[in-house]
């Protein structure tokens, strides 16, 4: 019997990093020098304290827990692209000189850094059921093969997402990369209750049966490539979480 995790190649990557549908999100991927993790985390707490004073209400930091543990994802809501023309909230919170000093300190900790801007797809996403408290998430990023975005988008809307809903899945968030691209045309976040979930059969396969499942996914691999997937855990101690929002 095939385990749940073996089916992720067609759908996922875990990341409890994006917890709600928003219009735009900045997703920052950071790889830390392993011997500077403690310093980097302390700097995140320092920044969060300043941002809260300046009025920030949401900033979610997640850490990879299956894969390189020195890799983190930071998700921040973006009100609009026009907001990028304004001074960064960090500069308002710390002052320009203080922000510059903070950046200089944190830069020493960082091995690699990447910023993508994601647009949520509420038409595809399946909200997390009220009262559910997942411990993990799977995040998958991948790109569409040349010319296959329309076909893949149609497949998601009319075949794949309906099958996920039929299987009773929830807490599956779809994002289309607006800027950044390059192996990250899509970001899919699927919440997972715990590690034991991966011992079971993937819900869509279990609901449809093996033959119907194979028929459903036939050809989808030709529409996408360069998939990566990682298991991630939210770090509330490094995050700013809305008081009224979900904790994952």
GUDOSE-847943 format. One record per atom (N, C-alpha, C): residue number from 0; z, y, x; atom name. Coordinates in nm, 2 decimals. Layout:
% residues N
   n     up  north   east atom
 NUM      Z      Y      X   CA
...
***
This chain:
% residues 248
   n     up  north   east atom
   0   0.00  -0.12   0.08    N
   0   0.00   0.00   0.00   CA
   0   0.00   0.12   0.09    C
   1  -0.10   0.21   0.07    N
   1  -0.11   0.33   0.15   CA
   1   0.00   0.43   0.12    C
   2   0.06   0.49   0.22    N
   2   0.17   0.59   0.20   CA
   2   0.11   0.72   0.17    C
   3   0.20   0.81   0.12    N
   3   0.16   0.94   0.07   CA
   3   0.10   1.02   0.19    C
   4   0.16   1.01   0.30    N
   4   0.12   1.10   0.41   CA
   4  -0.02   1.06   0.46    C
   5  -0.07   0.94   0.44    N
   5  -0.20   0.90   0.48   CA
   5  -0.31   0.97   0.40    C
   6  -0.28   1.03   0.29    N
   6  -0.37   1.09   0.20   CA
   6  -0.38   1.24   0.23    C
   7  -0.30   1.29   0.31    N
   7  -0.29   1.44   0.33   CA
   7  -0.42   1.49   0.40    C
   8  -0.50   1.41   0.46    N
   8  -0.62   1.45   0.52   CA
   8  -0.71   1.52   0.43    C
   9  -0.70   1.49   0.30    N
   9  -0.79   1.56   0.20   CA
   9  -0.73   1.68   0.14    C
  10  -0.60   1.70   0.16    N
  10  -0.54   1.81   0.08   CA
  10  -0.45   1.90   0.16    C
  11  -0.36   1.85   0.24    N
  11  -0.24   1.93   0.27   CA
  11  -0.22   1.97   0.42    C
  12  -0.11   2.04   0.43    N
  12  -0.03   2.08   0.54   CA
  12   0.10   2.13   0.48    C
  13   0.22   2.10   0.53    N
  13   0.34   2.15   0.47   CA
  13   0.39   2.28   0.52    C
  14   0.43   2.37   0.44    N
  14   0.49   2.49   0.48   CA
  14   0.56   2.56   0.37    C
  15   0.69   2.56   0.37    N
  15   0.77   2.63   0.27   CA
  15   0.77   2.78   0.30    C
  16   0.66   2.83   0.35    N
  16   0.66   2.97   0.40   CA
  16   0.61   3.06   0.30    C
  17   0.52   3.02   0.21    N
  17   0.46   3.11   0.11   CA
  17   0.51   3.06  -0.03    C
  18   0.61   3.13  -0.08    N
  18   0.68   3.07  -0.20   CA
  18   0.63   3.12  -0.33    C
  19   0.55   3.21  -0.33    N
  19   0.50   3.26  -0.47   CA
  19   0.36   3.31  -0.45    C
  20   0.29   3.31  -0.57    N
  20   0.15   3.37  -0.57   CA
  20   0.16   3.52  -0.56    C
  21   0.10   3.58  -0.45    N
  21   0.09   3.72  -0.44   CA
  21  -0.06   3.75  -0.43    C
  22  -0.10   3.88  -0.43    N
  22  -0.24   3.91  -0.41   CA
  22  -0.28   3.89  -0.26    C
  23  -0.20   3.95  -0.17    N
  23  -0.23   3.95  -0.03   CA
  23  -0.11   3.91   0.05    C
  24  -0.13   3.83   0.15    N
  24  -0.02   3.80   0.24   CA
  24  -0.07   3.81   0.39    C
  25   0.02   3.86   0.47    N
  25  -0.01   3.84   0.62   CA
  25   0.06   3.72   0.66    C
  26  -0.01   3.63   0.73    N
  26   0.05   3.51   0.78   CA
  26   0.04   3.52   0.93    C
  27   0.15   3.52   1.00    N
  27   0.16   3.53   1.14   CA
  27   0.20   3.40   1.20    C
  28   0.12   3.35   1.29    N
  28   0.15   3.22   1.35   CA
  28   0.20   3.25   1.50    C
  29   0.31   3.21   1.53    N
  29   0.37   3.24   1.66   CA
  29   0.41   3.12   1.74    C
  30   0.37   3.10   1.86    N
  30   0.42   3.00   1.95   CA
  30   0.51   3.06   2.05    C
  31   0.64   3.02   2.06    N
  31   0.74   3.08   2.14   CA
  31   0.75   3.00   2.28    C
  32   0.77   3.07   2.38    N
  32   0.81   3.00   2.51   CA
  32   0.93   2.92   2.48    C
  33   0.93   2.79   2.51    N
  33   1.04   2.70   2.47   CA
  33   1.18   2.74   2.51    C
  34   1.18   2.80   2.63    N
  34   1.31   2.84   2.69   CA
  34   1.36   2.98   2.63    C
  35   1.28   3.04   2.54    N
  35   1.32   3.17   2.49   CA
  35   1.34   3.17   2.34    C
  36   1.35   3.05   2.28    N
  36   1.36   3.04   2.14   CA
  36   1.48   3.11   2.08    C
  37   1.60   3.09   2.15    N
  37   1.72   3.16   2.10   CA
  37   1.71   3.31   2.10    C
  38   1.65   3.36   2.21    N
  38   1.63   3.51   2.22   CA
  38   1.54   3.56   2.11    C
  39   1.43   3.48   2.08    N
  39   1.33   3.52   1.98   CA
  39   1.40   3.52   1.84    C
  40   1.47   3.42   1.81    N
  40   1.54   3.41   1.68   CA
  40   1.64   3.53   1.67    C
  41   1.71   3.56   1.77    N
  41   1.81   3.67   1.77   CA
  41   1.73   3.80   1.74    C
  42   1.62   3.82   1.79    N
  42   1.54   3.94   1.77   CA
  42   1.48   3.95   1.63    C
  43   1.46   3.83   1.57    N
  43   1.41   3.83   1.43   CA
  43   1.53   3.88   1.33    C
  44   1.65   3.83   1.36    N
  44   1.76   3.88   1.29   CA
  44   1.79   4.03   1.30    C
  45   1.77   4.07   1.42    N
  45   1.78   4.22   1.45   CA
  45   1.68   4.30   1.37    C
  46   1.56   4.25   1.37    N
  46   1.45   4.31   1.29   CA
  46   1.47   4.31   1.14    C
  47   1.52   4.20   1.09    N
  47   1.54   4.18   0.95   CA
  47   1.65   4.28   0.90    C
  48   1.75   4.30   0.98    N
  48   1.86   4.39   0.94   CA
  48   1.80   4.53   0.93    C
  49   1.72   4.57   1.02    N
  49   1.66   4.71   1.02   CA
  49   1.56   4.72   0.90    C
  50   1.48   4.61   0.88    N
  50   1.38   4.62   0.77   CA
  50   1.45   4.63   0.63    C
  51   1.56   4.55   0.62    N
  51   1.64   4.56   0.49   CA
  51   1.69   4.70   0.47    C
  52   1.74   4.77   0.57    N
  52   1.78   4.91   0.56   CA
  52   1.67   5.00   0.52    C
  53   1.55   4.96   0.56    N
  53   1.43   5.05   0.52   CA
  53   1.37   5.01   0.39    C
  54   1.43   4.91   0.32    N
  54   1.38   4.87   0.19   CA
  54   1.29   4.75   0.18    C
  55   1.28   4.67   0.29    N
  55   1.20   4.55   0.28   CA
  55   1.27   4.45   0.19    C
  56   1.20   4.38   0.11    N
  56   1.26   4.28   0.02   CA
  56   1.21   4.14   0.04    C
  57   1.11   4.12   0.13    N
  57   1.06   3.98   0.15   CA
  57   1.00   3.96   0.28    C
  58   1.04   3.86   0.35    N
  58   0.98   3.82   0.48   CA
  58   1.03   3.68   0.51    C
  59   0.94   3.58   0.51    N
  59   0.98   3.44   0.52   CA
  59   0.93   3.38   0.65    C
  60   1.03   3.32   0.72    N
  60   1.01   3.26   0.85   CA
  60   1.03   3.11   0.83    C
  61   0.93   3.03   0.87    N
  61   0.94   2.89   0.87   CA
  61   0.91   2.83   1.01    C
  62   0.97   2.72   1.03    N
  62   0.96   2.65   1.17   CA
  62   0.90   2.52   1.15    C
  63   0.81   2.48   1.24    N
  63   0.75   2.35   1.24   CA
  63   0.85   2.25   1.27    C
  64   0.86   2.14   1.19    N
  64   0.96   2.03   1.21   CA
  64   0.89   1.90   1.24    C
  65   0.76   1.89   1.23    N
  65   0.69   1.78   1.28   CA
  65   0.56   1.84   1.34    C
  66   0.57   1.84   1.48    N
  66   0.47   1.91   1.56   CA
  66   0.55   1.99   1.66    C
  67   0.49   2.10   1.71    N
  67   0.56   2.18   1.81   CA
  67   0.68   2.26   1.75    C
  68   0.80   2.23   1.78    N
  68   0.91   2.30   1.72   CA
  68   0.93   2.44   1.76    C
  69   0.85   2.48   1.87    N
  69   0.85   2.62   1.91   CA
  69   0.75   2.70   1.84    C
  70   0.69   2.65   1.73    N
  70   0.59   2.72   1.65   CA
  70   0.65   2.76   1.52    C
  71   0.63   2.89   1.48    N
  71   0.68   2.95   1.36   CA
  71   0.57   3.01   1.28    C
  72   0.60   3.02   1.15    N
  72   0.51   3.09   1.06   CA
  72   0.59   3.20   0.99    C
  73   0.53   3.33   0.99    N
  73   0.60   3.44   0.93   CA
  73   0.50   3.49   0.82    C
  74   0.55   3.49   0.69    N
  74   0.47   3.53   0.58   CA
  74   0.53   3.66   0.53    C
  75   0.45   3.76   0.52    N
  75   0.49   3.89   0.47   CA
  75   0.39   3.94   0.36    C
  76   0.44   3.98   0.24    N
  76   0.35   4.03   0.14   CA
  76   0.28   4.16   0.19    C
  77   0.16   4.18   0.15    N
  77   0.08   4.30   0.19   CA
  77   0.04   4.37   0.06    C
  78   0.09   4.49   0.04    N
  78   0.06   4.56  -0.09   CA
  78  -0.08   4.58  -0.11    C
  79  -0.15   4.63  -0.01    N
  79  -0.30   4.65  -0.01   CA
  79  -0.34   4.67   0.13    C
  80  -0.47   4.67   0.15    N
  80  -0.53   4.69   0.28   CA
  80  -0.50   4.84   0.32    C
  81  -0.50   4.93   0.22    N
  81  -0.48   5.07   0.25   CA
  81  -0.34   5.09   0.32    C
  82  -0.25   5.00   0.29    N
  82  -0.11   5.01   0.34   CA
  82  -0.12   4.99   0.49    C
  83  -0.22   4.93   0.55    N
  83  -0.23   4.91   0.69   CA
  83  -0.26   5.04   0.76    C
  84  -0.31   5.14   0.69    N
  84  -0.33   5.27   0.75   CA
  84  -0.20   5.35   0.77    C
  85  -0.10   5.31   0.70    N
  85   0.03   5.38   0.71   CA
  85   0.11   5.33   0.83    C
  86   0.21   5.41   0.88    N
  86   0.30   5.36   0.99   CA
  86   0.37   5.23   0.95    C
  87   0.38   5.14   1.04    N
  87   0.45   5.01   1.01   CA
  87   0.59   5.03   0.97    C
  88   0.64   4.95   0.88    N
  88   0.77   4.96   0.83   CA
  88   0.87   4.95   0.94    C
  89   0.84   4.87   1.04    N
  89   0.93   4.85   1.16   CA
  89   0.95   4.98   1.23    C
  90   0.85   5.07   1.24    N
  90   0.86   5.20   1.30   CA
  90   0.95   5.29   1.22    C
  91   0.94   5.28   1.09    N
  91   1.02   5.36   1.00   CA
  91   1.17   5.31   1.01    C
  92   1.18   5.18   1.02    N
  92   1.32   5.12   1.03   CA
  92   1.39   5.15   1.16    C
  93   1.32   5.14   1.27    N
  93   1.38   5.15   1.40   CA
  93   1.35   5.28   1.47    C
  94   1.26   5.36   1.42    N
  94   1.21   5.47   1.49   CA
  94   1.10   5.42   1.59    C
  95   1.01   5.51   1.62    N
  95   0.90   5.47   1.71   CA
  95   0.94   5.41   1.84    C
  96   1.04   5.48   1.90    N
  96   1.09   5.44   2.04   CA
  96   1.16   5.31   2.02    C
  97   1.24   5.29   1.92    N
  97   1.32   5.17   1.90   CA
  97   1.23   5.05   1.87    C
  98   1.12   5.08   1.79    N
  98   1.02   4.97   1.76   CA
  98   0.95   4.93   1.89    C
  99   0.91   5.02   1.97    N
  99   0.84   4.99   2.09   CA
  99   0.93   4.91   2.19    C
 100   1.06   4.94   2.19    N
 100   1.15   4.86   2.28   CA
 100   1.16   4.72   2.22    C
 101   1.17   4.71   2.09    N
 101   1.18   4.57   2.03   CA
 101   1.06   4.49   2.05    C
 102   0.94   4.55   2.04    N
 102   0.82   4.48   2.07   CA
 102   0.81   4.43   2.21    C
 103   0.85   4.52   2.30    N
 103   0.85   4.48   2.44   CA
 103   0.94   4.36   2.47    C
 104   1.05   4.36   2.40    N
 104   1.15   4.24   2.42   CA
 104   1.09   4.12   2.36    C
 105   1.03   4.13   2.24    N
 105   0.99   4.01   2.17   CA
 105   0.86   3.95   2.24    C
 106   0.78   4.04   2.29    N
 106   0.65   4.00   2.36   CA
 106   0.68   3.90   2.47    C
 107   0.79   3.92   2.54    N
 107   0.83   3.83   2.65   CA
 107   0.85   3.69   2.60    C
 108   0.89   3.68   2.48    N
 108   0.92   3.54   2.42   CA
 108   0.80   3.47   2.37    C
 109   0.69   3.54   2.35    N
 109   0.58   3.48   2.28   CA
 109   0.47   3.43   2.37    C
 110   0.43   3.31   2.34    N
 110   0.32   3.24   2.42   CA
 110   0.19   3.27   2.36    C
 111   0.18   3.25   2.22    N
 111   0.06   3.28   2.15   CA
 111   0.10   3.35   2.02    C
 112   0.01   3.43   1.97    N
 112   0.03   3.50   1.84   CA
 112  -0.10   3.52   1.77    C
 113  -0.10   3.50   1.63    N
 113  -0.22   3.51   1.56   CA
 113  -0.18   3.57   1.42    C
 114  -0.27   3.66   1.36    N
 114  -0.24   3.71   1.23   CA
 114  -0.36   3.69   1.14    C
 115  -0.34   3.63   1.03    N
 115  -0.44   3.61   0.92   CA
 115  -0.40   3.68   0.80    C
 116  -0.49   3.73   0.72    N
 116  -0.46   3.79   0.59   CA
 116  -0.52   3.70   0.49    C
 117  -0.43   3.65   0.40    N
 117  -0.46   3.55   0.30   CA
 117  -0.46   3.62   0.16    C
 118  -0.55   3.57   0.08    N
 118  -0.56   3.62  -0.07   CA
 118  -0.52   3.50  -0.15    C
 119  -0.42   3.51  -0.24    N
 119  -0.38   3.40  -0.32   CA
 119  -0.49   3.36  -0.42    C
 120  -0.49   3.23  -0.46    N
 120  -0.58   3.18  -0.56   CA
 120  -0.49   3.13  -0.68    C
 121  -0.44   3.22  -0.76    N
 121  -0.36   3.17  -0.88   CA
 121  -0.43   3.07  -0.97    C
 122  -0.57   3.08  -0.97    N
 122  -0.65   3.00  -1.06   CA
 122  -0.64   2.85  -1.01    C
 123  -0.61   2.83  -0.88    N
 123  -0.60   2.70  -0.83   CA
 123  -0.46   2.65  -0.81    C
 124  -0.37   2.74  -0.79    N
 124  -0.23   2.71  -0.75   CA
 124  -0.16   2.65  -0.87    C
 125  -0.06   2.56  -0.85    N
 125   0.02   2.50  -0.95   CA
 125   0.17   2.54  -0.91    C
 126   0.23   2.63  -0.99    N
 126   0.36   2.68  -0.96   CA
 126   0.47   2.57  -0.95    C
 127   0.57   2.61  -0.87    N
 127   0.68   2.52  -0.85   CA
 127   0.76   2.51  -0.98    C
 128   0.80   2.40  -1.03    N
 128   0.87   2.38  -1.15   CA
 128   1.01   2.44  -1.13    C
 129   1.05   2.51  -1.24    N
 129   1.18   2.58  -1.23   CA
 129   1.29   2.48  -1.21    C
 130   1.39   2.51  -1.12    N
 130   1.50   2.42  -1.09   CA
 130   1.47   2.32  -0.98    C
 131   1.35   2.31  -0.94    N
 131   1.31   2.22  -0.83   CA
 131   1.35   2.29  -0.69    C
 132   1.41   2.22  -0.60    N
 132   1.45   2.28  -0.48   CA
 132   1.40   2.19  -0.36    C
 133   1.28   2.20  -0.33    N
 133   1.22   2.12  -0.22   CA
 133   1.28   2.16  -0.08    C
 134   1.29   2.06   0.01    N
 134   1.35   2.09   0.14   CA
 134   1.24   2.12   0.24    C
 135   1.12   2.08   0.22    N
 135   1.01   2.09   0.31   CA
 135   0.89   2.14   0.24    C
 136   0.79   2.17   0.32    N
 136   0.65   2.20   0.27   CA
 136   0.55   2.15   0.37    C
 137   0.43   2.12   0.32    N
 137   0.32   2.08   0.41   CA
 137   0.22   2.19   0.40    C
 138   0.17   2.24   0.52    N
 138   0.07   2.34   0.52   CA
 138  -0.05   2.28   0.58    C
 139  -0.17   2.29   0.52    N
 139  -0.29   2.25   0.58   CA
 139  -0.38   2.37   0.59    C
 140  -0.45   2.39   0.70    N
 140  -0.55   2.49   0.71   CA
 140  -0.68   2.42   0.75    C
 141  -0.79   2.47   0.70    N
 141  -0.92   2.42   0.73   CA
 141  -1.03   2.52   0.70    C
 142  -1.15   2.49   0.74    N
 142  -1.26   2.57   0.71   CA
 142  -1.37   2.50   0.63    C
 143  -1.45   2.58   0.56    N
 143  -1.57   2.52   0.49   CA
 143  -1.68   2.51   0.59    C
 144  -1.76   2.40   0.58    N
 144  -1.88   2.39   0.66   CA
 144  -1.98   2.49   0.61    C
 145  -2.07   2.53   0.70    N
 145  -2.17   2.64   0.67   CA
 145  -2.24   2.61   0.53    C
 146  -2.23   2.71   0.45    N
 146  -2.30   2.71   0.32   CA
 146  -2.23   2.62   0.21    C
 147  -2.12   2.57   0.24    N
 147  -2.05   2.48   0.15   CA
 147  -1.94   2.54   0.07    C
 148  -1.91   2.66   0.09    N
 148  -1.80   2.72   0.02   CA
 148  -1.82   2.71  -0.14    C
 149  -1.94   2.75  -0.19    N
 149  -1.95   2.74  -0.34   CA
 149  -1.93   2.60  -0.39    C
 150  -1.98   2.50  -0.32    N
 150  -1.97   2.36  -0.37   CA
 150  -1.82   2.32  -0.36    C
 151  -1.75   2.36  -0.25    N
 151  -1.61   2.32  -0.24   CA
 151  -1.52   2.39  -0.34    C
 152  -1.55   2.52  -0.36    N
 152  -1.47   2.59  -0.46   CA
 152  -1.49   2.53  -0.60    C
 153  -1.61   2.49  -0.63    N
 153  -1.64   2.43  -0.76   CA
 153  -1.56   2.29  -0.77    C
 154  -1.56   2.22  -0.66    N
 154  -1.50   2.09  -0.66   CA
 154  -1.35   2.10  -0.68    C
 155  -1.29   2.21  -0.62    N
 155  -1.14   2.23  -0.63   CA
 155  -1.11   2.27  -0.78    C
 156  -1.19   2.36  -0.84    N
 156  -1.16   2.41  -0.97   CA
 156  -1.18   2.30  -1.08    C
 157  -1.29   2.22  -1.06    N
 157  -1.33   2.13  -1.17   CA
 157  -1.29   1.99  -1.15    C
 158  -1.25   1.95  -1.03    N
 158  -1.21   1.81  -1.00   CA
 158  -1.08   1.79  -0.94    C
 159  -1.06   1.85  -0.82    N
 159  -0.94   1.82  -0.75   CA
 159  -0.81   1.88  -0.81    C
 160  -0.81   2.00  -0.84    N
 160  -0.69   2.06  -0.90   CA
 160  -0.65   2.00  -1.03    C
 161  -0.75   1.98  -1.12    N
 161  -0.72   1.90  -1.25   CA
 161  -0.66   1.77  -1.22    C
 162  -0.70   1.70  -1.12    N
 162  -0.65   1.57  -1.08   CA
 162  -0.50   1.58  -1.03    C
 163  -0.47   1.69  -0.96    N
 163  -0.34   1.71  -0.92   CA
 163  -0.25   1.74  -1.03    C
 164  -0.30   1.82  -1.13    N
 164  -0.22   1.85  -1.25   CA
 164  -0.19   1.72  -1.33    C
 165  -0.30   1.64  -1.34    N
 165  -0.28   1.51  -1.42   CA
 165  -0.18   1.42  -1.36    C
 166  -0.17   1.43  -1.22    N
 166  -0.07   1.35  -1.15   CA
 166   0.07   1.41  -1.16    C
 167   0.09   1.52  -1.22    N
 167   0.22   1.58  -1.24   CA
 167   0.26   1.66  -1.11    C
 168   0.17   1.70  -1.03    N
 168   0.21   1.77  -0.91   CA
 168   0.24   1.91  -0.94    C
 169   0.33   1.97  -0.87    N
 169   0.36   2.12  -0.88   CA
 169   0.41   2.17  -0.75    C
 170   0.41   2.30  -0.73    N
 170   0.44   2.36  -0.60   CA
 170   0.33   2.34  -0.50    C
 171   0.20   2.36  -0.55    N
 171   0.09   2.35  -0.46   CA
 171   0.02   2.49  -0.47    C
 172   0.02   2.56  -0.35    N
 172  -0.03   2.70  -0.35   CA
 172  -0.16   2.70  -0.26    C
 173  -0.26   2.76  -0.32    N
 173  -0.39   2.78  -0.25   CA
 173  -0.41   2.92  -0.21    C
 174  -0.46   2.94  -0.09    N
 174  -0.49   3.07  -0.03   CA
 174  -0.63   3.07   0.04    C
 175  -0.70   3.17   0.01    N
 175  -0.83   3.19   0.08   CA
 175  -0.82   3.30   0.19    C
 176  -0.86   3.27   0.31    N
 176  -0.85   3.36   0.42   CA
 176  -0.94   3.48   0.40    C
 177  -0.89   3.60   0.40    N
 177  -0.97   3.72   0.39   CA
 177  -1.01   3.77   0.52    C
 178  -0.92   3.78   0.62    N
 178  -0.94   3.81   0.75   CA
 178  -0.87   3.71   0.84    C
 179  -0.93   3.69   0.96    N
 179  -0.87   3.59   1.05   CA
 179  -0.97   3.48   1.07    C
 180  -0.99   3.40   0.97    N
 180  -1.10   3.29   0.97   CA
 180  -1.08   3.20   1.09    C
 181  -1.19   3.15   1.14    N
 181  -1.19   3.06   1.26   CA
 181  -1.10   2.95   1.24    C
 182  -1.14   2.84   1.17    N
 182  -1.06   2.72   1.15   CA
 182  -0.95   2.74   1.04    C
 183  -0.95   2.86   0.97    N
 183  -0.85   2.88   0.87   CA
 183  -0.92   2.95   0.75    C
 184  -1.03   2.90   0.70    N
 184  -1.08   2.96   0.58   CA
 184  -0.99   2.94   0.46    C
 185  -0.92   2.83   0.46    N
 185  -0.83   2.79   0.35   CA
 185  -0.69   2.76   0.41    C
 186  -0.59   2.80   0.33    N
 186  -0.45   2.76   0.36   CA
 186  -0.39   2.70   0.24    C
 187  -0.34   2.58   0.24    N
 187  -0.29   2.51   0.12   CA
 187  -0.14   2.47   0.16    C
 188  -0.05   2.51   0.07    N
 188   0.09   2.49   0.09   CA
 188   0.14   2.39  -0.02    C
 189   0.20   2.28   0.01    N
 189   0.25   2.19  -0.08   CA
 189   0.39   2.16  -0.06    C
 190   0.48   2.19  -0.15    N
 190   0.62   2.17  -0.14   CA
 190   0.66   2.02  -0.15    C
 191   0.76   1.98  -0.08    N
 191   0.80   1.84  -0.07   CA
 191   0.95   1.83  -0.09    C
 192   1.00   1.75  -0.17    N
 192   1.14   1.74  -0.20   CA
 192   1.22   1.69  -0.08    C
 193   1.17   1.60   0.00    N
 193   1.24   1.55   0.12   CA
 193   1.15   1.45   0.19    C
 194   1.19   1.40   0.31    N
 194   1.11   1.31   0.39   CA
 194   1.08   1.19   0.32    C
 195   1.16   1.14   0.23    N
 195   1.14   1.02   0.16   CA
 195   1.01   1.02   0.07    C
 196   0.97   1.14   0.04    N
 196   0.84   1.16  -0.04   CA
 196   0.72   1.09   0.03    C
 197   0.72   1.10   0.16    N
 197   0.61   1.05   0.23   CA
 197   0.60   0.90   0.24    C
 198   0.71   0.83   0.20    N
 198   0.71   0.68   0.19   CA
 198   0.63   0.63   0.07    C
 199   0.61   0.72  -0.03    N
 199   0.54   0.67  -0.15   CA
 199   0.39   0.69  -0.14    C
 200   0.33   0.65  -0.25    N
 200   0.18   0.66  -0.26   CA
 200   0.15   0.80  -0.31    C
 201   0.05   0.86  -0.25    N
 201   0.01   1.00  -0.29   CA
 201  -0.02   1.00  -0.44    C
 202   0.04   1.10  -0.51    N
 202   0.04   1.10  -0.66   CA
 202  -0.10   1.09  -0.72    C
 203  -0.20   1.16  -0.67    N
 203  -0.33   1.15  -0.73   CA
 203  -0.39   1.01  -0.72    C
 204  -0.37   0.95  -0.61    N
 204  -0.42   0.81  -0.59   CA
 204  -0.34   0.71  -0.68    C
 205  -0.21   0.74  -0.70    N
 205  -0.13   0.65  -0.78   CA
 205  -0.17   0.66  -0.93    C
 206  -0.20   0.79  -0.97    N
 206  -0.24   0.81  -1.11   CA
 206  -0.38   0.76  -1.14    C
 207  -0.47   0.79  -1.05    N
 207  -0.61   0.75  -1.08   CA
 207  -0.65   0.61  -1.05    C
 208  -0.57   0.55  -0.96    N
 208  -0.61   0.42  -0.90   CA
 208  -0.70   0.43  -0.78    C
 209  -0.71   0.33  -0.70    N
 209  -0.78   0.34  -0.57   CA
 209  -0.93   0.37  -0.59    C
 210  -1.00   0.31  -0.68    N
 210  -1.14   0.32  -0.70   CA
 210  -1.17   0.46  -0.75    C
 211  -1.11   0.51  -0.85    N
 211  -1.13   0.65  -0.90   CA
 211  -1.10   0.75  -0.80    C
 212  -0.99   0.72  -0.72    N
 212  -0.95   0.82  -0.62   CA
 212  -1.06   0.83  -0.51    C
 213  -1.11   0.72  -0.47    N
 213  -1.22   0.72  -0.37   CA
 213  -1.34   0.79  -0.42    C
 214  -1.37   0.77  -0.55    N
 214  -1.49   0.84  -0.61   CA
 214  -1.46   0.99  -0.61    C
 215  -1.34   1.03  -0.64    N
 215  -1.31   1.17  -0.65   CA
 215  -1.33   1.24  -0.52    C
 216  -1.29   1.18  -0.41    N
 216  -1.29   1.25  -0.29   CA
 216  -1.42   1.22  -0.21    C
 217  -1.51   1.14  -0.26    N
 217  -1.63   1.11  -0.19   CA
 217  -1.71   1.24  -0.17    C
 218  -1.75   1.26  -0.06    N
 218  -1.83   1.38  -0.03   CA
 218  -1.76   1.50   0.00    C
 219  -1.63   1.51  -0.03    N
 219  -1.55   1.63   0.00   CA
 219  -1.54   1.66   0.15    C
 220  -1.54   1.55   0.22    N
 220  -1.53   1.56   0.37   CA
 220  -1.65   1.64   0.43    C
 221  -1.76   1.63   0.36    N
 221  -1.88   1.70   0.41   CA
 221  -1.88   1.85   0.39    C
 222  -1.78   1.89   0.30    N
 222  -1.77   2.03   0.27   CA
 222  -1.67   2.11   0.36    C
 223  -1.59   2.04   0.43    N
 223  -1.48   2.10   0.51   CA
 223  -1.46   2.03   0.64    C
 224  -1.40   2.10   0.73    N
 224  -1.38   2.04   0.87   CA
 224  -1.26   2.12   0.94    C
 225  -1.23   2.07   1.05    N
 225  -1.13   2.13   1.14   CA
 225  -0.99   2.15   1.07    C
 226  -0.95   2.05   0.99    N
 226  -0.82   2.05   0.92   CA
 226  -0.71   2.04   1.02    C
 227  -0.60   2.11   1.00    N
 227  -0.48   2.09   1.07   CA
 227  -0.37   2.09   0.97    C
 228  -0.26   2.01   1.00    N
 228  -0.15   2.01   0.90   CA
 228  -0.02   1.99   0.98    C
 229   0.08   2.05   0.93    N
 229   0.21   2.05   0.99   CA
 229   0.32   2.05   0.88    C
 230   0.43   1.99   0.91    N
 230   0.55   1.99   0.82   CA
 230   0.64   2.10   0.87    C
 231   0.68   2.18   0.77    N
 231   0.75   2.31   0.80   CA
 231   0.88   2.32   0.72    C
 232   0.98   2.38   0.77    N
 232   1.10   2.40   0.70   CA
 232   1.13   2.55   0.70    C
 233   1.16   2.61   0.58    N
 233   1.20   2.75   0.57   CA
 233   1.33   2.77   0.65    C
 234   1.34   2.88   0.72    N
 234   1.46   2.92   0.79   CA
 234   1.52   3.05   0.72    C
 235   1.60   3.02   0.62    N
 235   1.66   3.14   0.55   CA
 235   1.74   3.23   0.64    C
 236   1.80   3.18   0.75    N
 236   1.87   3.26   0.84   CA
 236   1.78   3.36   0.92    C
 237   1.65   3.34   0.92    N
 237   1.56   3.43   0.99   CA
 237   1.47   3.50   0.89    C
 238   1.50   3.49   0.76    N
 238   1.41   3.54   0.66   CA
 238   1.48   3.65   0.57    C
 239   1.40   3.72   0.50    N
 239   1.44   3.81   0.39   CA
 239   1.39   3.75   0.27    C
 240   1.48   3.71   0.18    N
 240   1.44   3.64   0.06   CA
 240   1.48   3.72  -0.06    C
 241   1.39   3.74  -0.16    N
 241   1.42   3.82  -0.28   CA
 241   1.54   3.76  -0.35    C
 242   1.63   3.84  -0.40    N
 242   1.75   3.79  -0.46   CA
 242   1.72   3.71  -0.59    C
 243   1.61   3.75  -0.66    N
 243   1.57   3.69  -0.78   CA
 243   1.46   3.58  -0.77    C
 244   1.41   3.57  -0.64    N
 244   1.30   3.48  -0.62   CA
 244   1.35   3.34  -0.58    C
 245   1.26   3.24  -0.56    N
 245   1.29   3.11  -0.52   CA
 245   1.34   3.11  -0.38    C
 246   1.41   3.01  -0.34    N
 246   1.46   3.00  -0.21   CA
 246   1.37   2.92  -0.12    C
 247   1.26   2.87  -0.17    N
 247   1.16   2.80  -0.09   CA
 247   1.03   2.86  -0.10    C
***
